[in-house]
């Protein structure tokens, strides 16, 4: 449990319960479980290898160098409020799961590298930015996924589009077919 943590160096947190504010402008790693009912303002290099739950906020902030959050075997739950600022990146690797919904703001880049992106309608007024689908799964469960120029979904990605979803623009990096499956809505 913590009130406030401020880190400007390399920090590793395991099985963390945050009810205050975590501010990091260095290298920070989360392992085990991360229950966040407070605020986490993160920039520079972030490694998330934890199951992240709670109803707090995680802000992947702009920095003087591009901020990269690498998810390695972790997950970010639906209830968390995620803000991905415009020069920041989340790289979903190693069977990690990123859930986005109407609490979240996506202005930066999301990369799938053998991870899963579950997309639901985002917060009103949020503009989706870049999606670089290299491998893994992209599940568009509700809302409109609008991808900006420079976005792509490569052949190995499995793209599932559910009934209540629309995609307005998808640019493939390679001139190959990708797997497209229309899904009926389910409770997952």
C-alpha positions as CSV (number, residue, x, y, z in Angstrom):
1,X,0.0,0.0,0.0
2,X,1.3,3.5,-0.7
3,X,0.3,7.1,-0.3
4,X,2.7,8.6,-2.9
5,X,5.7,7.3,-4.8
6,X,8.0,9.5,-6.9
7,X,10.7,7.9,-8.9
8,X,13.3,9.4,-11.3
9,X,15.5,6.3,-11.4
10,X,15.0,2.6,-12.0
11,X,12.2,1.3,-9.8
12,X,10.6,-2.2,-9.6
13,X,7.3,-2.7,-7.8
14,X,5.8,-6.1,-7.0
15,X,2.3,-6.8,-5.8
16,X,1.5,-3.1,-5.4
17,X,-1.7,-1.6,-4.0
18,X,-1.8,2.1,-5.0
19,X,-4.3,4.4,-3.5
20,X,-2.2,7.6,-3.8
21,X,-0.1,8.9,-6.7
22,X,2.8,7.1,-8.4
23,X,4.9,9.5,-10.5
24,X,7.7,8.0,-12.6
25,X,10.1,9.7,-15.0
26,X,12.6,6.9,-15.2
27,X,12.5,3.2,-15.8
28,X,9.6,1.5,-13.8
29,X,8.6,-2.1,-13.7
30,X,5.4,-3.6,-12.3
31,X,5.4,-7.3,-11.4
32,X,2.8,-9.6,-9.8
33,X,-0.5,-7.7,-9.2
34,X,-1.0,-4.0,-9.4
35,X,-4.3,-2.8,-7.8
36,X,-4.6,0.9,-8.7
37,X,-7.3,3.0,-7.1
38,X,-5.2,6.1,-7.2
39,X,-3.2,7.7,-10.1
40,X,-0.1,6.5,-11.9
41,X,1.6,9.2,-14.0
42,X,4.3,7.3,-16.0
43,X,6.8,8.4,-18.6
44,X,10.0,7.2,-20.2
45,X,10.3,3.4,-20.0
46,X,7.5,1.3,-18.4
47,X,7.4,-2.5,-18.2
48,X,4.0,-3.9,-17.1
49,X,4.3,-7.6,-16.2
50,X,1.4,-7.5,-13.8
51,X,-2.3,-8.1,-13.7
52,X,-3.6,-4.5,-13.3
53,X,-7.0,-3.9,-11.8
54,X,-8.8,-1.2,-9.9
55,X,-10.8,1.9,-10.8
56,X,-7.9,4.4,-10.7
57,X,-6.1,6.0,-13.6
58,X,-2.9,5.2,-15.5
59,X,-1.5,8.1,-17.6
60,X,1.2,7.2,-20.1
61,X,2.6,10.7,-20.4
62,X,4.6,12.5,-23.1
63,X,8.3,13.0,-22.3
64,X,11.4,14.6,-23.9
65,X,12.0,11.1,-25.4
66,X,9.1,9.0,-26.6
67,X,7.5,7.1,-23.6
68,X,7.1,3.4,-24.2
69,X,5.0,1.0,-22.0
70,X,5.8,-2.6,-22.8
71,X,3.3,-5.1,-21.6
72,X,5.0,-8.5,-21.1
73,X,2.5,-11.1,-19.9
74,X,0.3,-8.6,-18.1
75,X,-3.1,-7.1,-18.5
76,X,-5.0,-3.8,-18.0
77,X,-8.6,-4.3,-16.8
78,X,-11.7,-2.5,-18.1
79,X,-12.3,-0.4,-15.0
80,X,-9.0,1.4,-15.1
81,X,-8.9,4.8,-16.8
82,X,-6.1,4.8,-19.3
83,X,-4.8,7.9,-21.0
84,X,-2.2,7.3,-23.8
85,X,-0.8,10.7,-24.8
86,X,0.2,11.6,-28.3
87,X,3.9,10.8,-28.4
88,X,3.5,7.7,-26.2
89,X,3.4,4.0,-27.2
90,X,1.9,0.8,-25.6
91,X,3.5,-2.4,-27.0
92,X,1.3,-5.4,-26.2
93,X,3.6,-8.5,-26.1
94,X,3.7,-12.0,-24.8
95,X,0.0,-12.8,-24.5
96,X,-0.7,-9.5,-22.7
97,X,-4.2,-8.0,-22.8
98,X,-5.1,-4.3,-23.2
99,X,-8.8,-3.4,-22.7
100,X,-9.9,-0.1,-24.0
101,X,-13.4,1.4,-23.4
102,X,-15.4,4.6,-22.7
103,X,-13.1,5.5,-19.8
104,X,-10.0,5.7,-22.0
105,X,-8.2,8.2,-24.2
106,X,-6.0,6.9,-27.1
107,X,-3.9,9.6,-28.7
108,X,-0.6,7.7,-29.1
109,X,0.5,4.5,-30.7
110,X,-0.6,0.9,-29.9
111,X,1.4,-2.0,-31.2
112,X,0.3,-5.7,-31.0
113,X,3.3,-8.1,-30.8
114,X,1.7,-11.4,-29.8
115,X,-0.8,-9.7,-27.5
116,X,-4.5,-8.8,-27.5
117,X,-6.2,-5.5,-27.9
118,X,-9.9,-5.5,-26.9
119,X,-11.4,-2.3,-28.3
120,X,-14.7,-0.9,-27.1
121,X,-16.2,2.6,-27.7
122,X,-13.7,5.2,-26.3
123,X,-14.4,8.3,-24.2
124,X,-16.4,10.9,-26.2
125,X,-14.2,13.2,-28.2
126,X,-11.2,10.8,-28.2
127,X,-9.4,10.5,-31.5
128,X,-7.8,7.1,-32.1
129,X,-4.3,7.3,-33.3
130,X,-1.9,4.8,-34.7
131,X,-2.4,1.0,-34.5
132,X,0.5,-1.2,-35.7
133,X,-0.8,-4.8,-35.7
134,X,2.2,-7.0,-36.1
135,X,1.0,-10.3,-34.5
136,X,-1.7,-11.3,-32.0
137,X,-5.4,-10.4,-31.8
138,X,-7.4,-7.3,-32.3
139,X,-11.0,-7.6,-31.1
140,X,-13.3,-4.6,-32.0
141,X,-16.3,-5.2,-29.8
142,X,-18.2,-1.9,-30.0
143,X,-17.9,1.6,-31.5
144,X,-15.9,2.9,-34.4
145,X,-12.2,2.2,-34.7
146,X,-10.8,5.0,-36.8
147,X,-7.2,4.5,-37.7
148,X,-4.9,7.3,-38.8
149,X,-2.4,7.2,-41.7
150,X,0.5,5.0,-40.8
151,X,-1.7,2.4,-39.2
152,X,-1.6,-1.2,-40.4
153,X,-2.7,-4.7,-39.6
154,X,-0.3,-7.4,-40.8
155,X,-1.3,-10.8,-42.1
156,X,-0.6,-12.8,-38.8
157,X,-3.0,-10.7,-36.8
158,X,-6.5,-12.2,-36.2
159,X,-9.0,-9.3,-36.5
160,X,-12.4,-10.0,-34.9
161,X,-15.1,-7.4,-35.6
162,X,-18.3,-7.8,-33.5
163,X,-21.8,-6.9,-34.6
164,X,-21.9,-3.5,-32.9
165,X,-18.6,-2.3,-34.4
166,X,-17.5,-0.5,-37.4
167,X,-14.1,0.1,-38.8
168,X,-13.7,3.1,-41.1
169,X,-10.1,2.8,-42.3
170,X,-7.6,0.0,-42.3
171,X,-4.3,0.2,-44.1
172,X,-2.4,-3.1,-44.5
173,X,1.4,-2.9,-44.4
174,X,1.7,-5.8,-46.8
175,X,-0.5,-6.5,-49.8
176,X,-1.8,-9.8,-48.3
177,X,-5.1,-10.9,-46.9
178,X,-5.5,-11.0,-43.2
179,X,-8.0,-13.1,-41.2
180,X,-11.2,-11.3,-40.8
181,X,-14.0,-12.8,-38.7
182,X,-17.3,-11.2,-38.0
183,X,-18.4,-12.1,-34.4
184,X,-21.7,-12.0,-32.8
185,X,-21.7,-10.1,-29.6
186,X,-20.8,-12.1,-26.5
187,X,-20.3,-11.3,-22.9
188,X,-16.5,-11.4,-23.1
